[in-house]
Amino acid sequence: MTAYFDHAATTPLRPEARAAWLAAADVVGNASSVHGPGQSARRILEQAREEVAAALDCDPIEVVFTSGGTESINLAIKGLWWSRQPGVDAVVLPDGEHHATMDTVEWLRTAEGAEVVAVPLASTGAIPVDAFAAALPGAALATALVANNEVGTVSDAAALASAAAAAAVPLHLDAVGAAGVIEVRFAQWRGGGRGPAGLVALSVSGHKIGAPVGTGALVVSRHAALSPLLHGGGQQRGLRSGTQDVPGAAALAAALSAAERGRAGEAERLARLRARLVAGIRDEIPEAELLGDPDLRLPGNVHVHFPGAAGETLLFLLDQADVAVSTGSACQAGVAEPSHVVRALGRDERAARSVLRFTMGRTSTAEEVERLLAALPGAYARAVAAGSR
């Protein structure tokens, strides 16, 4: 059986989510219909909305179900842009964001004339609050990762939200890699603000937490000004029209609730596995370097620079040994390219091509860690030899 170290790309389906999906799928009825079957579906949908709201610290009416993280991010960023004040055209974008965010902002720049204001990352991968705050005045909107999807560094989301509120700029937070793994608190981070500025939107994705692919949500403050991407029946406050996916919503809620119930204990368990993996890599390959913040990082994330070895080669050799790892984000359609996150840490292109990301989750075991540590030294030696040729 493959030792799986790519939970940040997608993690196995939780049994709770599978059961919730199957139960909801047996209910016949459109949740927008007024007859009995339709209202049965509506009850399941709204119960799921309440569960997601409880897990993310928001009001149920603020939960907009989507098809996943990419749609949630697009809805937040484009929706805020289209609702901006005339003549306010700057978008604050930290370096090292996920491509779903980067490419959306790039589209706004090329298609709609947005001015992009970059915020350099700290060498650990954190978003510096002072630099972020300095970029905000006069911006139409800002966006930021709660936790970097490659190096795993966790930024100070509450401080970023406070800075946005002080500058009267609406902020979207990408919590796709953070939800269910670390504490995500929308209302707390928002700080009780009631206007259309500060933290107004937060995105999550189902398949990162054990729900089916194709599920996700965007938390949208009831006070936010946000234009929809889709128009039609006016479902979900008019922010996402279309027949709602009741089984998907139920599965997302079940997965997120289960993740929240076990979050503290699971974080401790994963942190122990992470410590063993980091120590083993350092023992076997002393020249390897852990990237990202050594402490303020996602508990199951280990991101390593392997000098002299191409990440693609290492990935292939480990895959032959039935160990699945990643060179970075899985959202690049299979295109090998230097990690833009590693470049954002101030590293050169050679380093950006010589990294691997090991991410662990609910099904990860100590035995899998030992299998990886047994296979890695030989794979590294072969990768270095291949590179020297």
DOLUMRO-369524 format. One record per residue (C-alpha): residue in three letters; x, y, z. Coordinates in pm, whole numbers, plus 50000, padded with zeros to 5 digits. Layout:
ALAXYZ;...
***
This chain:
MET500005000050000;THR501265034849915;ALA502545056950196;TYR500595088650125;PHE502175122550201;ASP500015145649990;HIS497065153050218;ALA497325190250135;ALA496375181549777;THR493445159749879;THR492765138350184;PRO490765105850209;LEU487005107750238;ARG485815106550599;PRO483275079250684;GLU481035105950840;ALA481025125250513;ARG480295094150308;ALA477385084850534;ALA475965120050527;TRP476225121950148;LEU474495088450094;ALA471705096450340;ALA471035130350180;ALA471205115849829;ASP468285092949914;VAL466055123249980;VAL464215132449661;GLY463395169149624;ASN464775202749519;ALA465565223949825;SER463875253649656;SER460565235049606;VAL457695242349845;HIS456205207149854;GLY457005181650123;PRO459955164449953;GLY461485198249870;GLN461175209750229;SER462785177350350;ALA465765185450132;ARG465705221350261;ARG465915209350622;ILE469015188650545;LEU470575218150362;GLU469945243150639;GLN471145219050907;ALA474365215650711;ARG474645253550690;GLU474255256151067;GLU476975229851124;VAL479425247350891;ALA478675280651059;ALA479335265951403;ALA482695251951287;LEU483815284651125;ASP482385308951384;CYS479895327151166;ASP476135330451122;PRO474395303750912;ILE473085330050670;GLU476715339350596;VAL477555304450461;VAL477425301850082;PHE477945266449954;THR480195263849646;SER481925237449435;GLY485235241449621;GLY488075264749707;THR488705278449358;GLU485105289349310;SER484985303949661;ILE488125324249598;ASN486875336449260;LEU483505346349404;ALA485155365449688;ILE487775384149489;LYS485765391549174;GLY482645398449378;LEU484445423949594;TRP486095439649289;TRP482815443949104;SER481285459849415;ARG484095484849472;GLN483765522449465;PRO484395537849118;GLY488015547749063;VAL489355525449341;ASP491375499749149;ALA494125485449373;VAL494175449349492;VAL496545440449776;LEU498105406549705;PRO500835390949922;ASP503515371249741;GLY503275333449758;GLU499475330849742;HIS497725300549595;HIS497325301049217;ALA493535302449252;THR494075336949403;MET497045347849193;ASP495385338848865;THR492115355448963;VAL493905387749049;GLU495955385448729;TRP492715382348534;LEU491425413748703;ARG494645431448608;THR494615421748242;ALA490865421848178;GLU489645449548406;GLY492625471948475;ALA493235463348839;GLU496415476848996;VAL498165449449194;VAL499975459649511;ALA502355432049616;VAL503355424549977;PRO506685405950012;LEU506735375950245;ALA509025371750542;SER511775345850495;THR509605321350693;GLY506685325150454;ALA504585346150693;ILE502755377150571;PRO504315406650760;VAL501465425650923;ASP503215459550905;ALA503945456150533;PHE500415443850469;ALA498945473250659;ALA501155497850471;ALA499845484850137;LEU496155488350229;PRO495255525550219;GLY493195533549912;ALA492825497249799;ALA489605482649661;LEU490205449549838;ALA492855427049989;THR493305389550004;ALA495615367150208;LEU496275331050301;VAL495665320150658;ALA498265292750613;ASN500595289450316;ASN499595259150111;GLU503185249750025;VAL505495257550317;GLY502745255350578;THR503525287850761;VAL500565302150953;SER500145339950935;ASP498425361851196;ALA494935362451046;ALA493455383051328;ALA496105410051286;LEU495635410750908;ALA491885414450956;SER492405442151211;ALA494695460850971;ALA492095458150693;ALA489365471150923;ALA491515500651028;ALA492145509350662;ALA488455504650571;VAL489395478650308;PRO487405446350255;LEU489515415150313;HIS489165379550188;LEU491015351950373;ASP491865319050204;ALA491415292750475;VAL491415262850239;GLY494515247450396;ALA493665258750748;ALA490025249150810;GLY489705217951021;VAL493455218051090;ILE493955249551299;GLU491435272551466;VAL489475293351212;ARG487255319851371;PHE485505343151126;ALA483515364251373;GLN486385366151620;TRP488835377251352;ARG486285401751218;GLY486175417551562;GLY482495425951567;GLY482665449751270;ARG479325456751104;GLY480405475250789;PRO481545463650444;ALA485245465650537;GLY487705444650732;LEU487315406950710;VAL484225400950494;ALA484885367450321;LEU486605334450399;SER486975304350168;VAL487135267050251;SER487255235150043;GLY485725201250115;HIS488285176849978;LYS491025191250202;ILE489115180150515;GLY487645146850406;ALA484515157650219;PRO483965148849851;VAL485695167649573;GLY483315194149439;THR482225207349779;GLY483205239449953;ALA481935271550102;LEU482505308750116;VAL481675327350435;VAL480335361650334;SER479595387250603;ARG475965398150603;HIS477335433850583;ALA479575427950281;ALA479035442849935;LEU479645413749699;SER478525408849337;PRO477715373049228;LEU479465353248957;LEU476265334148870;HIS472775347548817;GLY469525328248814;GLY467165318049089;GLY468635340249358;GLN469555311849594;GLN471965317949884;ARG471215355249923;GLY471585358549547;LEU475345353149581;ARG475315318949411;SER472275310749207;GLY471515275149103;THR470015243449244;GLN471865236349564;ASP473845204249617;VAL472165190549927;PRO474235158349959;GLY477445178249902;ALA476495203450170;ALA475645175750415;ALA478945158150348;LEU480935190450386;ALA479225197950716;ALA479845162750847;ALA483525163750751;LEU484115198350895;SER482285190051218;ALA484295157951260;ALA487535176251192;GLU486675202751450;ARG485755177351717;GLY489135160351690;ARG491215190251588;ALA493255195851905;GLY494225159551955;GLU494915154351587;ALA497155185151576;GLU499245170851860;ARG499485137051689;LEU500505151951355;ALA503025174851521;ARG504705144051672;LEU504835127151331;ARG506195159351181;ALA508925161451444;ARG509975125551374;LEU510035131650999;VAL512065163651030;ALA514545147351269;GLY514895116951044;ILE515545138150735;ARG518185158250919;ASP519875126551041;GLU519935109850699;ILE520465140650479;PRO522175167650687;GLU522295192250395;ALA518475191850363;GLU516785223350491;LEU513315227450639;LEU511565257450482;GLY508815277850645;ASP508425287551008;PRO509775259451231;ASP506975264151485;LEU504115285151344;ARG503145260451074;LEU500425235550994;PRO500995204951215;GLY501185180050927;ASN503365200450690;VAL507065194050621;HIS508525213750329;VAL512185206350253;HIS514875219750023;PHE517095191549894;PRO520225208249748;GLY521425193949418;ALA518355172149359;ALA515485180649126;GLY512185178149308;GLU510565161049009;THR513235134049011;LEU512855128249384;LEU509085126249347;PHE509405100249069;LEU511925078949262;LEU509825079549578;ASP506735070949377;GLN508535039949251;ALA509025030849617;ASP505265035049678;VAL505685067749864;ALA503505096149734;VAL504815131649787;SER504515165449613;THR506765192449474;GLY504215218949574;SER500655228449496;ALA498625202749305;CYS496785229849112;GLN499225234748825;ALA497615209748584;GLY500685187448594;VAL503025214748469;ALA506475213448630;GLU507665248048725;PRO509785263549001;SER507855269449322;HIS506735305749324;VAL506395302949702;VAL510045293049744;ARG511015322049518;ALA508905344749739;LEU511045333750036;GLY514045349249860;ARG515465316749720;ASP516805312949366;GLU515235292549086;ARG517545263049148;ALA516295260349505;ALA512725264849385;ARG513145233649170;SER514715213249450;VAL511935210849707;LEU509455184949824;ARG506305189650029;PHE505315161750268;THR501835166550414;MET500155143350660;GLY496555139350769;ARG493995118250951;THR495145085050804;SER498895091250837;THR500835067251059;ALA504245063951220;GLU504875033850997;GLU504385055450688;VAL506915080450822;GLU509465052650870;ARG508835039750518;LEU509495074550379;LEU512675078250585;ALA513875044350463;ALA513315053150096;LEU514465089350099;PRO518275086750134;GLY518645063649836;ALA516275084449628;TYR518195115849718;ALA521545100449624;ARG520175089249288;ALA518575123349224;VAL521825141549299;ALA523715117849067;ALA521145123348794;GLY521445160848836;SER525245160148815;ARG524995142048482;
***
